[in-house]
Amino acid sequence: MIPYGRQEISDEDIAAVVSVLRSDFLTQGPAVPAFETALATYCRVPHAVAVNSATSALHIACLALGVGPGDVVWTSPITFVASANCALYAGATVDFVDIDPDTFNISVRALADKLERAERLPKLVIPVHMGGQSCDMAGIRALADQYGFKIIEDASHAIGGRYRDEPVGTCRYSDICVFSFHPVKIITSAEGGAATTKDEYLADRMALLRSHGVTREPRLMEQKPEGGWYYEQVELGFNYRITDMQAALGTSQLSRVDAYVARRHELVKRYRVALSGNRIALPEEAGDTYSSYHLFIIRLSGASLEEKAKAYDALRGRGIGVNLHYIPVYRQPYYRALGFEPGYCPNAETYYAQAITIPLFAAMSDAEQDRVIDAVAAVIT
Ligand SMILES: *Cc1c(COP(=O)(O)O)cnc(C)c1O
């Protein structure tokens, strides 16, 4: 089976992890700040806080922004459940804004309409850069300025992507930007994630929340240190730390992120030529974005969910590891129990009926891609 995504591990990656294993620190050592510096430099942003997953990063990002009980958080329904769950962890309630049918990202028009009609305005909106293509961040920023909400970019798919000629993660239009380094994503640290921000206060709070709310930095303490041993717990934090082994792997992988994304673009070009001209709708690129192409999502024009399921099974039967990103979050039993019903976001429903993720990863060979192309051409006619 050709998977929809797969990591690539080099000899340099292995050497970097082994050198940590032979060093004094397996965790809380120098590899974590080195990874944070490399990320901040790459993203052209002052602060990066590395943690054990994007899910953890989303959680502490919500808390750092003061999201809590009584607050409402809005996100896209076409995302991994973690983008919505983080608000529930913080005690807030969640609502969903429909997607743009062409980019699969949160629709700025739907967001504007919903804000105009809202009885309770959101404290926070979490746009998700679906498949690696940045949302219309300038449009979302303009609405944030008008209505006074905060913005966390869920850029779990999007490291290596760009928006208006700047790296995703630079936070020009947002408060915090979150990345995932799970092995299916663009670069990996096995498990791992990070949050970037321009705001030192938010960076400090997230660093505290990552590690029990405990600090040894006098500037973050409430009292004067009572001695050299002194530490203070100033928040109710968690253990969301990333290990030094993971951080070393992440730093090593980050040095190849541009090459990975360039290879993904090459493969996408081949897909666009080979798959155009039948029932397949190819994803559109917004003019001011450079996608990291975490995912290549095709749609079966006009298909029903049943029809899509047949094509999906047929492709799997031919050894093509197709997937679906994602079932609209509000359709999940957990969210239905909160009062949501299928059909809540019409564009997300159409997307769900027709979308299939086909394999795309930097280490994919042209020959593997040809197998995918042949199978898709045979199944979708
Ligand atoms: C993968 C993913 C996450 C969660 O990432 P982890 O690092 O596995 O916690 C969150 N949001 C989106 C959109 C994702 O794709």
The ligand as a Gaussian input file, in Angstrom:
#p B3LYP/6-31G(d) Opt

LIG

0 1
 C       -2.257000      16.755000      13.174000
 C       -3.142000      17.879000      13.523000
 C       -3.315000      18.336000      14.836000
 C       -2.744000      17.611000      16.026000
 O       -1.390000      17.409000      15.911000
 P       -0.636000      16.500000      17.008000
 O        0.778000      16.985000      16.902000
 O       -0.800000      15.097000      16.540000
 O       -1.256000      16.758000      18.319000
 C       -4.080000      19.465000      15.048000
 N       -4.683000      20.104000      14.036000
 C       -4.573000      19.677000      12.773000
 C       -5.246000      20.446000      11.680000
 C       -3.813000      18.540000      12.473000
 O       -3.735000      18.098000      11.221000

